[in-house]
């Protein structure tokens, strides 16, 4: 069997999260810089044999500069020492148009096994002859389990930032042609 390489199409993908603020509203944040790379044994995406995701912590955007800087600080992600969030997929199980992907998530140097839900949107060939695949991914985690333990309580006793973080991704992948794959390998070998 041949191995196909798939890379994220950043112009048609997004990664974001939601967390409770004061336990009465939800704040949404985005990672503006991220990468997704996957390998399949053949053209069937059910044969995923490897998938990896990284998000650049410095690219966090919650539409509030002060909050973004706080999230990058040692109170939360500690971006100075931990530049990326990383996920390495271990097992993809499909059912119908969806499935689950289990893998190791690393935040702030702490790695834990998580399971995310995956909805397969389909495969199409675009107007430029590129084969593209679409996925919607979602899950949730406890931020405190990954060392994001900062907490504060208001005078009235309300928690400022909730523990549960819901995360979402709309991912479009581009199947790499043999020529593109060879060019990527050459570039990787130069680094």
N, C-alpha and C positions, 0 to 999 in steps of 0.2 A: 504494500500500500504506500502511496505517496503522502507526504505531509504538506498540507497547505498552511500558509501563514496569513493571518488576518490582523490588520491594524485599525485602530480607531480612526474615525473620520471626525476630527474635533469640531468642524464647522456644523455638524449635525448631531452633536452629542452634548450631554450636560450631566453633571454630578452635583447633587445638592442634599442638604440635610435639614431636619426640623427639630427644634427643641423648645420645650415650654419655658416661658419667661414669667416669673411671679405666679406660675401655675394657672394663669388666666388667659394668656395669649401664646401664640406660637411664633418663634423667630425662624426665618429661613436663611440658610447660608449656602454659598456655592464654592466649589473649588474650580477656579477658572483655568488652571493648568493641570492636566492629567494625561495619563497614557494607559491604553489597554492593548494587550497583545494576546492573540490566541492561535492555537495550532489545532488542525483537524487531520484525521487520518485520510479522509477523502472529502468529497464535496458535501457530505452530510454533516451538518453542524452537531448532530447528536453524537458524533465521534470525537468530540473535543478531547484532546490528549494533553492540553496544557493551556492555562490562561493566567495572565498576570495583570495587575492593576497597580498604578501608583498615582498619588495625588500630591501636588506640591503645596505644602502648608502655607508658604508665603503668598499663594494665590487665593487664600480664603477671602470671601467677599460676602458680608452680611448687610451691606448697604449702610454701614456705620463705621467710619475709620477708627474711632476710639475702641469700639467693641472688637474690630478685626485685630487691632494691635494687642488687645488684652488676650484674645484667643491664641495669638502667636507667642505670647509670653510664657514664662515658666509656670504660671498658674494653670495653663491648659496644655497646648501642644508642645511648648518649648521648642519652637522652630529653629532656634540657634543651634541646638544639638540634634534635633530630629527633623530633617528637611522634608521627609515624605511619610505619607501613610501608604502601606503596602498590603496587597492582598494576593495570595498565591492559591489558585483553585486546585483542589485535590480530587473532587469527584462531582461529575455532573450527571444528574438523574433526570430523564425526561418523562413527561406524561402529557399527552395531547399537545397543545401549543405552549406548554410551560414545563417547568421543572424546578429543581433545586440545585444549587451549587454550594458545596461545602468547601471550605478552605481556611487557610491561616491568615488572619488579619493582624497586622503589626501597627500599633500606634504608640508613639513615645517609648519605643523599645520593648513594649509588652506585646507578646504574640498569643493569640487565642483562636481556637477553632470557632468559626461562625457558619451559619447556613443562611443563604439568601434565596429569595424567590426570583425566578426568572420567567418572563413571558416572552416567547419568541414571536417577533412581528412578521417574519418572512424573509425571503431572499429575492432580490430583483437585480436586473442588469440596468444601469442608468444610461442616460443619453451619450455618455463617453465610453461605453463598453465596460465599465467597472462593475464587478459583482459585489453587491452590498447586502449585508444582513442587519436586521434590527432587533434590539432587545430592550425590554424594560426590566429593571432590577430594583428590588426593594428589600429592606430588612430593618432590624432594630437592634440596638445594643445598649448596654449600661456604660456610660462614659467613665464612671468611677472604676470599673474593672480594667480600664486601660490607663489608669493613672491620671485621669482628668478629674481630680478630686476637689478642685476649688469650689467653695460653697459659701454662700452668705444668706442670711435670713434678715428680713426687714423687721422693723420695730413691732409690726403687727404679727410677726411670726410666719410670714410668707417666704417660701424658698425662692431665691432669685432665679436660679437656673436648675431646670429639671435634670434628673439622672438619665432618663430614657431619651436616646437619640434615634430618630427615624431617618433612614437614608434612602435615597432614590437615585437612579441613573437611567437616562435614556441614551442608549449606546447604538451607534451605527458603525459597523465594521466594514472594511474594504478588503476583499480577497486580493492578495498580492500575486501578481503574475510571476512567472519564472524569472523574467528580466528584472522586475522590481526586487524580488527576493535576493538575487545575485548582487544587485547594487547595494542593498541594505547590508548584506554580509560583508561586502568590501568596505563600507563605511564603518561598520562595527569593528572590523579588524584594524582599521587605522587608529582607532581611539586608544 
